[in-house]
Amino acid sequence: MKSTSTKLCVLAQLIFLALVLATGTTHHSADDNFDSLSSLLSGDAEIYLPGSEGFVNGTASLVAKKPQLDALVKVATEQDVRNTYADAFNRPFLAISGGHGETWDLGNVRNGIGISMRGMVYVRISEDGSSATIGGGTQSGEVIAALWAKGKQAVTTACDCAGIIAPMLGGGHGWLQGQHGLLADNILSARVVLADGTAVTASPTVNSDLFWVLRGAGHNFGVVTSVEYRIFDVEPGQGRLWAYEEYVFRQDKLEVLFEWANGLLQDDTGSPRPVELTHYGQFAFRQDVDSENPVIVFWLIWQGRGTVPPAYTDRVRAMLPVSIKAGTTDITGMNAVAGAAYGTSACAKGSSSSMMFGVALKRWNIPGLRATLDIYSTLPPELRNGFVLLEAYSTRAVGAVPNDEAAYPDRFNQILISPAMYISLGNASLANLAADFGGRLRRAALNGSGQPLHAYVNYAHGDESPEALYGYEDWRLWRLRRLKAKFDPFLKFGYYAPIIRGPGGPAF
């Protein structure tokens, strides 16, 4: 599942926009514009200017249209965030926790201030063991490791180096969501710095409107400096285990495979599928299998035992895949299975950029999948390191949450089809070609489904409508716009998946 979770990473960490500046040490030649800010920040905060090692490393990202930043502030406290707002010289600001956001909206940032959250990394488990307070710069892999060491686990993304809070703001798919819901569904409260620089708590009982909107459209409303997050005991024995089988198929098996996979979305009685079962796939070029044509890679994943039940594996094996690979791990190893652990290419930035074109659907659209694969087969060689990601996490607990409970609009869809295009850095003509192919692939996946475009906000490309991102219900968009006017009337949060387009670019 290597390329698969490159995108889950890619989504997560630049998505967490609009945070803070910080410094006790200025790296690079002095800049008078930031002297006053430096004096306001905590001793552990840092300001990096363009050309410095800290700036280069801290702003490395996968987005093809990059924000133009005049400085990067690595904040260490919530007050650093507030002081950065107060001293931002009316510049746009952009929060960064890992550099994996890909929307082209980010390219609208000009003369901006980057706010690195990596100075706020912590996981503090509560006395009763039911929750953890997580700092705004903490990555998913850090959360997994810290909780596992204490016999705990939580709903987390399939990429170690993705920020954990960033995906929450757009809903957040991940491991254990079948049992416990989206990442956003497990937020108990959040600390947020608003556009006017005030810091507030948002919870079901305090600033409940803000709490509602943070869970699905949070990039539009403020900088989340920490969350109180629901956690769970690791089950004993086989409950700790995750089993998987990986299959590689040639193109001719597409229809039979995904017709069968549609049966995984609910069982024969019409009940939801087992919460333990996830299936994944991708269209990819694999020279070791076929030197000319893309192949289909497909995974079955089962949480809670040492092998995937034969009722599922026997059916897939009978389709005669080219290869089969099986294994067992625990939740700390699942991101390695997904190809997105620390040290993998999914967590490497600086040599390439990427873009994503997500489509959420109720079921696998078989004719649309065939059309998507046909277009993907025509990619020129310089784009063939891209892939089409096919995700089907269990959705039982996701769908059990009332549709109006949070801003997240998409509880009725069960799958994600997401073309992901990779290009070399600085190649504008290739970026435009990749965007053209990505758009064609997205349209092909959607055509014939009978649904309008539902574009998972964490996989946004930047050309989607507010309806596609945040839902087609009139009441939902009305409420989002009303809350935008309440919490960010001057559209300071303006560069990721906008609800309202502002004068300086899209408003978050």
VMD Tcl script that draws the C-alpha trace (Angstrom):
set ca {
  {0.00 0.00 0.00}
  {2.91 2.31 -0.53}
  {1.55 4.99 -2.80}
  {-1.85 4.70 -1.15}
  {-1.03 6.49 2.03}
  {1.41 8.86 0.52}
  {-1.82 10.77 -0.09}
  {-3.17 10.39 3.36}
  {0.05 12.05 4.44}
  {-0.16 14.50 1.63}
  {-3.46 15.69 2.79}
  {-2.81 16.14 6.39}
  {-0.20 18.51 7.39}
  {-0.43 21.64 5.33}
  {-4.19 21.29 5.62}
  {-3.78 22.43 9.23}
  {-3.61 26.04 8.21}
  {-3.28 29.35 9.96}
  {-1.17 29.09 13.03}
  {1.66 30.90 14.60}
  {5.06 32.57 14.69}
  {7.76 32.09 17.26}
  {11.36 32.71 18.14}
  {14.01 33.30 20.60}
  {16.62 32.78 17.90}
  {16.53 34.35 14.46}
  {18.19 32.20 11.80}
  {19.44 34.06 8.72}
  {20.31 37.73 8.35}
  {18.32 40.03 10.60}
  {15.10 41.45 9.22}
  {13.79 44.58 10.94}
  {10.21 43.61 10.08}
  {10.41 40.70 12.54}
  {12.37 42.30 15.38}
  {9.23 43.32 17.25}
  {7.73 39.87 16.85}
  {10.87 38.19 18.14}
  {10.59 40.18 21.37}
  {7.01 38.96 21.90}
  {7.65 35.25 21.51}
  {8.55 32.63 24.06}
  {12.12 31.52 24.56}
  {11.57 28.22 22.75}
  {10.05 29.83 19.67}
  {12.09 30.44 16.52}
  {11.85 32.60 13.40}
  {13.41 31.32 10.20}
  {13.93 33.49 7.12}
  {14.15 32.29 3.49}
  {17.40 30.56 2.68}
  {18.03 29.27 6.19}
  {18.11 25.55 6.88}
  {15.18 25.85 9.25}
  {13.09 27.63 6.64}
  {13.93 25.13 3.89}
  {13.18 22.12 6.08}
  {10.13 23.64 7.71}
  {8.45 24.69 4.46}
  {9.22 21.56 2.42}
  {5.89 20.28 1.15}
  {4.22 18.24 -1.55}
  {1.88 20.89 -2.92}
  {2.51 21.69 -6.61}
  {1.52 25.37 -6.29}
  {3.50 26.48 -3.28}
  {2.74 29.37 -0.92}
  {5.20 32.26 -1.01}
  {6.36 32.91 2.56}
  {8.56 35.71 3.90}
  {9.25 33.93 7.19}
  {8.49 30.76 9.11}
  {7.71 30.99 12.80}
  {8.03 27.83 14.87}
  {5.69 28.43 17.79}
  {6.02 26.80 21.18}
  {2.96 28.08 23.06}
  {-0.58 29.20 22.44}
  {0.46 32.73 23.37}
  {3.05 32.61 20.57}
  {0.21 32.03 18.15}
  {-1.71 34.99 19.54}
  {1.32 37.27 19.41}
  {2.04 36.26 15.85}
  {-1.46 37.29 14.85}
  {-1.00 40.63 16.58}
  {2.29 41.29 14.79}
  {1.57 39.86 11.35}
  {1.65 43.24 9.52}
  {-1.59 42.34 7.74}
  {0.20 39.49 6.00}
  {-1.56 36.20 5.26}
  {-0.55 33.38 7.57}
  {-0.47 29.64 7.03}
  {-0.13 26.92 9.67}
  {2.10 23.94 8.87}
  {2.44 20.74 10.85}
  {3.91 18.44 8.22}
  {3.68 19.93 4.75}
  {1.30 17.47 3.12}
  {-1.60 19.68 2.03}
  {-1.99 19.71 -1.76}
  {-4.78 22.05 -2.72}
  {-3.79 24.65 -5.29}
  {-5.49 27.25 -3.08}
  {-2.24 27.32 -1.11}
  {-0.51 28.92 -4.07}
  {-2.54 32.08 -3.45}
  {-0.46 32.90 -0.36}
  {1.85 35.83 -1.19}
  {4.29 37.51 1.23}
  {2.87 35.31 3.94}
  {3.96 34.10 7.35}
  {4.28 30.35 7.85}
  {3.42 29.08 11.30}
  {5.13 25.81 12.16}
  {3.30 23.88 14.85}
  {6.17 21.45 15.39}
  {7.14 23.22 18.60}
  {3.87 22.01 20.15}
  {4.29 18.23 20.15}
  {2.88 16.24 23.07}
  {0.42 13.47 24.02}
  {-0.80 13.68 27.65}
  {-3.10 10.90 28.80}
  {-5.79 11.82 31.32}
  {-5.84 10.32 34.81}
  {-8.82 8.12 34.01}
  {-7.24 6.93 30.74}
  {-10.23 7.82 28.57}
  {-8.71 10.76 26.70}
  {-5.45 12.43 25.74}
  {-4.54 16.07 25.20}
  {-2.63 16.33 21.93}
  {-0.54 19.32 20.89}
  {-1.19 21.11 17.62}
  {2.03 19.99 15.93}
  {1.89 16.31 16.85}
  {2.00 13.81 14.01}
  {-0.11 10.70 13.68}
  {2.85 8.35 14.13}
  {3.81 10.12 17.34}
  {0.29 9.71 18.70}
  {0.19 6.01 17.80}
  {3.55 5.34 19.49}
  {2.78 7.35 22.63}
  {-0.59 5.70 23.15}
  {0.63 2.17 22.37}
  {3.35 2.49 25.01}
  {0.56 2.98 27.57}
  {-1.71 0.21 26.26}
  {-3.94 2.69 24.42}
  {-4.98 3.42 20.85}
  {-7.19 5.87 18.95}
  {-8.59 6.58 15.51}
  {-5.51 7.68 13.57}
  {-4.59 8.27 9.94}
  {-2.72 5.80 7.74}
  {0.37 8.02 7.54}
  {2.92 8.50 10.31}
  {4.17 11.93 9.26}
  {0.76 13.52 8.78}
  {-0.30 15.93 11.48}
  {-3.02 14.36 13.60}
  {-5.12 17.51 14.06}
  {-5.10 18.62 10.43}
  {-7.21 15.70 9.16}
  {-9.61 16.08 12.09}
  {-10.60 19.51 10.79}
  {-11.81 17.95 7.54}
  {-13.38 14.87 9.10}
  {-10.48 12.43 9.08}
  {-10.62 8.84 7.85}
  {-8.39 6.26 9.48}
  {-7.79 3.03 11.33}
  {-10.51 2.05 13.83}
  {-13.12 4.38 12.31}
  {-15.53 1.46 11.88}
  {-15.58 1.03 15.64}
  {-15.24 4.63 16.78}
  {-16.07 7.04 13.95}
  {-14.02 9.66 12.16}
  {-11.12 11.45 13.79}
  {-13.44 14.47 14.11}
  {-16.03 12.36 15.94}
  {-13.53 11.69 18.72}
  {-12.69 15.31 19.56}
  {-13.95 16.07 23.07}
  {-12.80 19.69 23.11}
  {-10.34 21.97 21.34}
  {-8.31 25.08 22.10}
  {-8.57 27.50 19.20}
  {-6.97 30.84 18.40}
  {-9.54 32.81 16.41}
  {-8.94 35.36 13.67}
  {-9.04 38.27 16.14}
  {-6.28 36.68 18.23}
  {-8.44 35.50 21.11}
  {-7.94 31.95 22.40}
  {-11.04 29.99 23.35}
  {-12.20 26.50 24.22}
  {-14.69 24.77 21.93}
  {-16.71 21.81 23.19}
  {-20.30 20.53 23.17}
  {-21.09 22.91 26.05}
  {-18.72 25.86 25.44}
  {-18.74 27.68 22.09}
  {-20.78 24.81 20.70}
  {-21.21 26.50 17.29}
  {-17.45 26.64 16.91}
  {-17.16 23.03 18.04}
  {-19.72 22.03 15.38}
  {-17.87 23.76 12.57}
  {-14.38 22.62 13.57}
  {-15.40 19.02 12.89}
  {-15.48 19.08 9.10}
  {-14.75 22.67 8.06}
  {-12.20 23.62 10.68}
  {-9.58 25.02 8.31}
  {-11.88 28.01 7.84}
  {-12.14 29.11 11.44}
  {-8.95 29.28 13.46}
  {-5.73 27.71 14.65}
  {-6.26 24.63 16.78}
  {-3.43 24.57 19.30}
  {-4.54 21.38 21.08}
  {-7.41 18.92 21.34}
  {-8.73 16.65 24.05}
  {-9.16 13.40 22.15}
  {-10.98 10.16 22.96}
  {-8.70 7.11 23.34}
  {-9.32 3.40 23.91}
  {-7.73 0.40 25.59}
  {-5.80 -1.98 23.35}
  {-7.64 -5.30 23.33}
  {-5.75 -8.25 24.83}
  {-4.62 -11.28 22.87}
  {-5.60 -11.37 19.21}
  {-7.49 -8.13 19.64}
  {-4.11 -6.41 19.32}
  {-3.48 -7.88 15.87}
  {-4.07 -6.61 12.35}
  {-3.98 -9.13 9.49}
  {-3.72 -8.27 5.80}
  {-3.47 -9.83 2.38}
  {-2.22 -7.94 -0.68}
  {-3.20 -9.06 -4.18}
  {-2.01 -7.87 -7.59}
  {-4.34 -8.31 -10.58}
  {-4.12 -7.54 -14.25}
  {-6.73 -5.19 -15.72}
  {-9.11 -7.88 -16.94}
  {-10.15 -8.69 -13.35}
  {-11.49 -5.20 -12.58}
  {-15.19 -5.95 -13.02}
  {-15.31 -9.25 -11.12}
  {-13.15 -7.89 -8.30}
  {-15.10 -4.70 -7.64}
  {-18.50 -6.28 -8.15}
  {-17.48 -8.60 -5.32}
  {-16.07 -5.66 -3.34}
  {-19.44 -3.93 -3.56}
  {-20.76 -6.87 -1.56}
  {-18.34 -5.97 1.21}
  {-20.08 -2.65 1.72}
  {-22.99 -4.46 3.35}
  {-23.67 -8.11 4.11}
  {-26.39 -10.29 2.60}
  {-28.96 -9.20 5.19}
  {-28.48 -5.53 4.41}
  {-26.61 -4.90 7.67}
  {-23.41 -2.87 7.63}
  {-20.22 -4.78 6.90}
  {-18.04 -5.97 9.77}
  {-16.34 -3.11 11.56}
  {-13.09 -5.09 11.53}
  {-12.87 -5.17 7.71}
  {-11.19 -2.58 5.50}
  {-10.44 -3.00 1.82}
  {-8.05 -0.82 -0.13}
  {-6.89 -0.67 -3.69}
  {-5.04 1.32 -6.27}
  {-4.37 1.47 -9.97}
  {-0.63 1.70 -10.42}
  {2.15 1.04 -12.90}
  {4.23 -1.90 -11.68}
  {7.10 -2.72 -13.99}
  {7.72 -6.00 -12.18}
  {4.25 -7.20 -13.21}
  {3.53 -5.51 -16.55}
  {6.01 -3.31 -18.40}
  {3.32 -1.59 -20.48}
  {0.02 -1.52 -18.61}
  {-1.12 -0.56 -15.11}
  {-2.26 -3.20 -12.65}
  {-4.80 -3.36 -9.83}
  {-3.43 -3.73 -6.31}
  {-6.00 -4.77 -3.71}
  {-5.77 -5.27 0.06}
  {-8.01 -6.97 2.59}
  {-7.32 -5.83 6.17}
  {-8.84 -7.32 9.32}
  {-8.46 -5.90 12.82}
  {-8.62 -8.33 15.72}
  {-7.07 -11.63 14.62}
  {-3.91 -13.08 13.11}
  {-5.34 -13.87 9.67}
  {-8.02 -12.40 7.42}
  {-11.04 -14.75 7.61}
  {-11.11 -17.32 4.77}
  {-14.66 -16.28 3.89}
  {-13.03 -13.22 2.30}
  {-9.60 -14.40 1.23}
  {-10.85 -17.54 -0.50}
  {-13.05 -15.47 -2.78}
  {-10.23 -13.16 -3.83}
  {-7.70 -15.96 -4.24}
  {-10.17 -17.73 -6.55}
  {-9.91 -14.75 -8.92}
  {-6.30 -15.85 -9.61}
  {-4.24 -12.79 -8.75}
  {-0.74 -12.48 -10.18}
  {0.70 -12.38 -6.66}
  {-0.39 -12.70 -3.03}
  {1.35 -11.39 0.08}
  {0.03 -11.94 3.61}
  {1.14 -10.68 6.99}
  {0.23 -9.77 10.56}
  {1.15 -6.70 12.62}
  {-0.39 -4.39 15.21}
  {-1.61 -0.82 14.85}
  {1.94 0.52 15.22}
  {2.87 -1.35 12.04}
  {-0.17 -0.59 9.92}
  {1.24 2.59 8.43}
  {4.27 0.59 7.28}
  {1.88 -1.82 5.56}
  {0.32 1.24 3.96}
  {3.74 2.40 2.78}
  {3.53 5.57 4.88}
  {5.68 4.97 7.93}
  {8.54 7.21 8.96}
  {11.47 6.64 6.63}
  {9.37 5.75 3.59}
  {8.99 7.81 0.43}
  {5.54 8.90 1.63}
  {7.27 10.87 4.39}
  {9.99 12.33 2.15}
  {9.57 15.85 0.79}
  {11.66 18.11 -1.39}
  {12.12 16.24 -4.67}
  {8.58 16.09 -6.04}
  {5.15 17.63 -5.66}
  {1.69 16.19 -5.96}
  {-1.99 16.89 -6.39}
  {-5.12 14.94 -5.59}
  {-8.66 14.72 -7.03}
  {-10.91 12.93 -4.56}
  {-14.39 11.54 -5.23}
  {-16.59 10.04 -2.48}
  {-19.30 7.59 -3.54}
  {-21.82 5.22 -1.99}
  {-20.59 2.18 -3.94}
  {-17.96 1.19 -6.46}
  {-19.07 2.59 -9.81}
  {-17.86 -0.25 -12.04}
  {-18.20 1.49 -15.45}
  {-16.62 4.57 -13.93}
  {-13.72 2.52 -12.59}
  {-13.16 0.99 -16.02}
  {-13.18 4.43 -17.67}
  {-10.80 5.72 -15.00}
  {-8.39 2.84 -15.57}
  {-8.56 3.35 -19.34}
  {-7.56 7.02 -18.99}
  {-4.91 6.18 -16.41}
  {-3.44 3.69 -18.90}
  {-2.72 6.57 -21.30}
  {-0.56 8.58 -18.86}
  {2.74 9.66 -20.41}
  {5.86 8.10 -18.83}
  {6.68 11.24 -16.82}
  {3.36 10.93 -14.93}
  {3.36 7.18 -14.32}
  {4.56 7.43 -10.74}
  {1.07 8.70 -9.93}
  {-1.73 6.31 -9.00}
  {-5.46 6.10 -8.34}
  {-6.19 5.48 -4.67}
  {-9.24 3.34 -3.81}
  {-10.26 3.42 -0.12}
  {-13.04 1.61 1.69}
  {-12.70 1.87 5.45}
  {-15.49 0.46 7.55}
  {-18.13 3.16 8.03}
  {-20.47 1.69 10.65}
  {-19.65 4.14 13.45}
  {-19.28 7.00 10.96}
  {-22.81 6.50 9.69}
  {-24.22 6.10 13.19}
  {-23.53 9.77 13.96}
  {-26.47 12.04 13.03}
  {-25.84 13.98 9.83}
  {-26.35 17.34 11.54}
  {-24.04 16.55 14.47}
  {-21.01 18.22 12.88}
  {-19.99 20.18 9.80}
  {-18.67 17.01 8.14}
  {-21.25 16.43 5.37}
  {-20.51 13.00 3.95}
  {-21.60 10.18 6.25}
  {-23.63 8.36 3.61}
  {-20.76 7.62 1.21}
  {-18.67 4.51 1.82}
  {-15.71 4.76 -0.56}
  {-13.11 7.23 -1.85}
  {-11.63 7.22 -5.36}
  {-8.70 9.61 -5.53}
  {-6.38 10.11 -8.51}
  {-2.99 11.24 -7.19}
  {-0.52 12.83 -9.58}
  {3.20 13.30 -8.86}
  {5.55 15.62 -10.72}
  {9.11 16.90 -10.39}
  {9.49 20.21 -8.55}
  {9.32 23.42 -10.55}
  {7.94 21.89 -13.75}
  {4.96 24.16 -14.46}
  {4.05 22.65 -17.83}
  {4.04 19.14 -16.37}
  {1.97 20.36 -13.43}
  {-0.67 21.66 -15.83}
  {-0.64 18.38 -17.75}
  {-1.01 16.43 -14.51}
  {-3.90 18.65 -13.44}
  {-5.63 18.02 -16.76}
  {-5.27 14.25 -16.39}
  {-6.34 14.41 -12.75}
  {-9.51 16.26 -13.67}
  {-10.31 13.76 -16.42}
  {-9.78 10.85 -14.06}
  {-12.04 12.44 -11.44}
  {-14.82 13.00 -13.99}
  {-14.53 9.43 -15.24}
  {-14.81 8.03 -11.71}
  {-17.95 10.10 -11.08}
  {-19.72 9.66 -14.41}
  {-22.57 7.18 -14.28}
  {-22.65 7.06 -10.48}
  {-25.86 9.06 -10.25}
  {-24.27 11.31 -7.62}
  {-22.95 14.87 -7.70}
  {-19.32 15.47 -6.83}
  {-18.61 14.91 -3.15}
  {-14.97 15.90 -2.72}
  {-13.45 14.91 0.63}
  {-12.03 18.23 1.84}
  {-8.74 16.70 2.97}
  {-8.15 15.52 -0.62}
  {-9.23 18.77 -2.28}
  {-7.53 19.91 -5.48}
  {-8.68 23.53 -5.27}
  {-11.26 23.76 -8.06}
  {-14.20 22.30 -6.14}
  {-17.36 24.22 -5.26}
  {-18.33 24.83 -1.62}
  {-21.22 22.43 -2.17}
  {-18.89 19.66 -3.34}
  {-16.69 20.17 -0.28}
  {-19.19 20.95 2.46}
  {-22.52 19.49 1.35}
  {-25.45 20.33 -0.87}
  {-28.00 20.97 1.87}
  {-29.05 24.63 1.92}
  {-29.20 24.71 5.71}
  {-25.64 23.40 6.02}
  {-24.08 26.02 3.74}
  {-26.17 28.76 5.33}
  {-24.93 27.77 8.77}
  {-21.29 27.60 7.61}
  {-21.47 31.07 6.07}
  {-23.18 32.51 9.13}
  {-20.47 31.08 11.38}
  {-17.77 32.30 9.03}
  {-19.15 35.82 9.40}
  {-19.21 35.40 13.18}
  {-15.73 33.97 13.75}
  {-13.74 35.28 10.76}
  {-15.59 38.26 9.23}
  {-12.48 39.60 7.47}
  {-11.59 36.24 5.90}
  {-8.16 35.93 7.44}
  {-8.24 32.16 7.07}
  {-8.19 32.10 3.33}
  {-6.03 29.46 1.71}
  {-7.49 25.99 2.06}
  {-10.83 24.68 0.76}
  {-12.71 27.99 1.06}
  {-16.28 28.39 2.18}
  {-16.20 31.99 0.91}
  {-13.76 33.49 -1.57}
  {-11.93 36.44 -0.04}
  {-10.02 39.31 -1.66}
  {-6.64 37.79 -0.84}
  {-7.51 34.32 -2.01}
  {-9.91 31.62 -0.97}
  {-11.11 31.77 2.60}
  {-10.69 28.58 4.54}
}
mol new
graphics top color blue
foreach p $ca { graphics top sphere $p radius 0.5 }
foreach p [lrange $ca 0 end-1] q [lrange $ca 1 end] { graphics top cylinder $p $q radius 0.2 }
display resetview
